[in-house]
């Protein structure tokens, strides 16, 4: 069959041209929509401007074919051979190209939105300024492709190979790149905001100036990556590898990176406001200074020596431990779950339930805290369900009052201001939680009273792994015989008779030097901010 016969039969309503041999044929601007050309030989054919929408070209041979400006929207090209084909400005929107071979082809400014290229081989292909919104490229081979300035927002690229590809200035916002292979790719100034890059390989990738806001990079390999000036605000870097990565002046505002490996990484000039520094590997870290200002405007910068940097990046997670001198049971579990839920409705600082460790005699409730400033407030929320709540409250307020009474030289101006704010926050929470304190009887079952009336011991642990006992009931750990045992009185529990031999005027507080030592380096701002020097 020749070109004339094909065109004549198509005009007569014939659509089945399976296996037709039209190598080197001139089908420029031909009208072949919905034609069945599966298995056809169209090598070196001229199909520029041809109308092939909804056509079936599965397993067709189109090597070195000219398809520039062709309309292939919704066409089927599964398993087709398009090596070195010219598809410049072609419309392949919603086309099927599953396992197609499109090596070293030209797809400059092509339209591929919604197309299915799963398992396709596009290695060495030129896709500059192409549009692939929502396209499926999972498991495809895109090694050494040129995607500069292309649009792949919302695209599916799971387990794709993009090694040594040029993806600079490309829009990959919201794209799925889970377990993708991107080693040595160029992602300079790429937009990866909200992208899913979990367990992807980004070793030695150029991500300088890239937008990675809210991206998920958990367990991602970023060893040796260039992240100079990259924006990683709110990104998830949990358990990621950043060994010898360069994060100079990167934005890491509110990033989550627990368990990340920063061995040998460079963080000089990074913006780290609102970032927890727990569980990091930082051996050999290079960091001369940091920007801790809320707006990342260098209004609060700190200089770090290697020794200070090691301390700054190796903190422990602050915590409140509440030891209860009674074994745990299901009734206690139900009561605490209900009371802590009610507390969070008023005071959201108690975000997570405690971890619970139980022995034959005692129960240990561990509350992890986001930052040191919340320790006193969380301690109050933790003790609130218990009979010891009122006297523990007095201890917490007395400790803060003790600190506020110190002169500015002892604590420092910044720490003094922070303590004052902590005191204000605690008093505000106490006032807000008065209703729960007064009405907790209605949240409790009678079988939980004995557990909640047991003596308690509350200990704070700061991010510097320093501890402070804020309240220790005098009878904690002591066992009485039958004649001297404590008898629980439900009325006293709810009416405020707390059964302690301590009163507000006879509080047993730790020495002031112990409290001051606990507060040393309590706040990151104590690292002497340097204003506008850098």
Secondary structure, DSSP 4 states (H G I P E B T S, - for coil): --HHHHHHHHHTT--B-TT-B-TT-B-TT-B-TT-B-TT-B-TT-B-TT-B-TT-B-TT-B-TT-B-TT-B-TT-B-TT-B-TT-B-TT-B-TT-B-TT-B-TT-B-TT-B-TT-B-TT-B-TT-B-TT-B-TT-B-TT-B-TT-B-TT-B-TT-B-TT-B-TT-B-TT-B-TT-B-TT-B-TT-B-TT-B-TT-B-TT-B-TT-B-TT-B-TT-B-TT-B-TT-B-TT-B-TT-B-TT-B-TT-B-TT-B-TT-B-TT-B-TT-B-TT-B-TT---BS-B-TT-B-SEEE--TTSSSSSEEE--HHHHHHHT-BPPPEEEEEESS---HHHHHHHHHHHHHHHHH-TT--SPPEEEE-SS-EEEEEE-SSGGGHHHHHHHHHTTSTTHHHHHHHHHHHHHHHHTS-HHHH-HHHHHHHHHHHHHHHHHHHHTHHHHHHGGGG--GGGHHHHTS-EEEEEE-TTS-EEEEEE-TTTT----TTTPPPP-HHHHHHT----S--TTS-----HHHHHHHHTT-SGGGGT-B-S--
